[in-house]
Amino acid sequence: MKQTKKSSGKKHFLPLLLLSVLFYGVMLLLTLTAKDIHLARLPQVTASRLGNVSFTYLFTPENGEPRIATKQMPGIPKELYDSGQIFTVTTKVTDEMTYYYAKKISLKVDSSKENDTHYAISDSFFRDMIILSGYENLKDGDEVNLIKEEK
C-alpha cells in the first residue's frame, strides 16, 4: 500500500507541473507582446511637417500696378483643412517608451493665397507635425500609433 500512495502522488504532480509551465509560458508570451497588442488597438496615423508650396496671387506694389506673384509658403492640403479635423502630434517619453497623442488645433489660412490642392498658412513659422491620415475618428487627447512620419 505504501507504493500505491507514492504513485498516486506522482500522478497528481505531473498535471500540476504541466499546468504551471503552461501558465507561466502564457504570462511570458503576453509580457513580451504587450506593447505590440497595445499599439495594434490604437488609431494608426501618418504625420508630417507642412512643406512649402508654391502659391500664385495678385500683388499690388507701391506704384499701383497689379502683378501676379509667386511665393513659397507652408501649405495645408485643402481636403484636410475642409474636414475640420486638424490634429498635431505631441509626444511623451517615459521609461524608454515614446507615446504619441493627437491634439486638435485650428489653423488660420491666408484666403488670398491658395492653389488647386493647398491653402497657405498665415503662420510661416508653424512647424508642428500634422496628422495627414487616420484622423477621421480622432478626438483631442487620443493616444495614437504613428506608423509613418513623412518628412
C-alpha positions as CSV (number, residue, x, y, z in Angstrom):
1,M,0.0,0.0,0.0
2,K,2.8,2.4,0.5
3,Q,3.8,2.1,-3.1
4,T,0.3,3.0,-4.3
5,K,0.4,6.2,-2.3
6,K,3.7,7.3,-3.9
7,S,2.5,6.6,-7.4
8,S,-0.8,8.4,-6.8
9,G,1.2,11.4,-5.6
10,K,3.3,11.4,-8.8
11,K,0.1,11.2,-10.8
12,H,-1.2,14.4,-9.2
13,F,2.2,16.1,-9.5
14,L,2.6,15.8,-13.3
15,P,-0.6,17.6,-14.3
16,L,0.1,20.4,-11.8
17,L,3.6,20.8,-13.2
18,L,2.3,21.0,-16.8
19,L,-0.4,23.5,-15.8
20,S,2.2,25.7,-14.0
21,V,4.5,25.6,-17.0
22,L,1.7,26.4,-19.4
23,F,0.5,29.3,-17.2
24,Y,4.0,30.8,-16.9
25,G,4.6,30.3,-20.6
26,V,1.4,32.2,-21.5
27,M,2.3,35.0,-19.0
28,L,5.7,35.3,-20.6
29,L,4.2,35.5,-24.1
30,L,1.8,38.2,-23.0
31,T,4.6,40.2,-21.3
32,L,6.7,40.1,-24.5
33,T,3.9,41.1,-26.8
34,A,2.0,43.6,-24.6
35,K,3.4,46.6,-26.4
36,D,2.5,45.2,-29.9
37,I,-1.0,44.4,-28.7
38,H,-1.4,47.9,-27.2
39,L,-0.2,49.6,-30.4
40,A,-2.4,47.5,-32.7
41,R,-5.5,48.7,-30.8
42,L,-4.6,52.4,-31.3
43,P,-5.7,54.6,-34.3
44,Q,-3.0,54.2,-36.9
45,V,-1.9,57.6,-38.3
46,T,0.7,59.2,-40.6
47,A,2.0,62.7,-39.9
48,S,4.3,65.2,-41.5
49,R,5.5,68.7,-41.1
50,L,3.8,71.0,-43.6
51,G,6.1,71.7,-46.5
52,N,6.4,74.8,-48.6
53,V,4.1,75.0,-51.6
54,S,4.1,77.4,-54.5
55,F,1.2,79.9,-54.4
56,T,0.3,82.4,-57.2
57,Y,-1.5,85.5,-56.1
58,L,-2.3,89.1,-57.2
59,F,0.2,91.6,-55.8
60,T,-0.1,95.4,-55.9
61,P,3.3,97.2,-55.4
62,E,3.6,100.8,-54.4
63,N,3.3,102.0,-58.0
64,G,-0.3,100.7,-58.0
65,E,0.1,98.3,-61.0
66,P,-1.3,94.9,-60.0
67,R,1.0,92.0,-60.9
68,I,0.9,88.3,-60.5
69,A,3.4,87.0,-57.9
70,T,4.5,83.5,-56.8
71,K,5.6,82.7,-53.3
72,Q,6.7,79.6,-51.5
73,M,4.8,79.3,-48.2
74,P,3.8,76.5,-45.8
75,G,0.6,74.9,-47.2
76,I,-2.1,72.6,-45.8
77,P,-4.0,70.2,-48.1
78,K,-7.5,71.6,-48.8
79,E,-9.1,68.2,-48.1
80,L,-7.6,68.1,-44.6
81,Y,-8.4,71.7,-43.8
82,D,-12.0,71.5,-45.1
83,S,-12.6,68.4,-42.9
84,G,-12.1,70.5,-39.8
85,Q,-10.2,67.6,-38.3
86,I,-6.7,69.1,-37.9
87,F,-4.5,67.4,-35.3
88,T,-0.9,67.8,-34.3
89,V,1.2,65.1,-32.8
90,T,2.5,65.6,-29.3
91,T,5.0,63.2,-27.7
92,K,5.6,62.0,-24.2
93,V,8.7,60.0,-23.4
94,T,8.7,57.8,-20.3
95,D,10.5,54.6,-19.3
96,E,12.3,54.4,-22.6
97,M,9.0,54.4,-24.5
98,T,7.6,57.2,-26.7
99,Y,3.8,57.8,-26.6
100,Y,2.1,59.9,-29.3
101,Y,-1.1,61.9,-28.7
102,A,-3.4,63.8,-31.1
103,K,-4.0,67.4,-30.2
104,K,-6.8,69.2,-32.1
105,I,-5.9,72.7,-33.4
106,S,-7.3,75.4,-35.6
107,L,-5.1,77.0,-38.3
108,K,-5.6,80.3,-39.9
109,V,-5.2,80.2,-43.7
110,D,-4.4,83.1,-46.0
111,S,-7.5,83.2,-48.2
112,S,-5.7,85.3,-50.8
113,K,-3.1,82.6,-51.4
114,E,-4.3,79.1,-52.5
115,N,-3.8,76.8,-55.3
116,D,-5.7,73.7,-56.6
117,T,-4.7,71.5,-53.7
118,H,-3.5,73.6,-50.8
119,Y,-4.3,76.7,-48.7
120,A,-1.4,78.9,-47.5
121,I,-0.9,79.0,-43.7
122,S,-0.8,82.5,-42.2
123,D,1.9,81.5,-39.7
124,S,5.0,80.9,-41.7
125,F,6.8,79.6,-38.5
126,F,4.3,76.7,-38.0
127,R,6.4,73.5,-37.8
128,D,4.3,71.1,-35.8
129,M,3.7,67.6,-37.1
130,I,0.2,67.4,-38.7
131,I,-1.7,64.1,-38.8
132,L,-2.4,63.5,-42.5
133,S,-4.3,60.2,-42.4
134,G,-6.1,58.3,-39.8
135,Y,-7.7,61.4,-38.3
136,E,-11.3,60.6,-39.2
137,N,-12.4,59.3,-35.8
138,L,-9.9,61.0,-33.5
139,K,-10.7,63.2,-30.5
140,D,-8.5,65.7,-28.8
141,G,-6.1,63.9,-26.5
142,D,-6.4,60.4,-28.0
143,E,-3.3,58.2,-28.0
144,V,-2.2,57.3,-31.5
145,N,0.2,54.9,-33.2
146,L,2.4,57.0,-35.5
147,I,3.0,54.4,-38.2
148,K,4.8,56.7,-40.7
149,E,6.4,60.1,-40.3
150,E,6.8,61.8,-43.6
151,K,9.5,64.5,-43.9
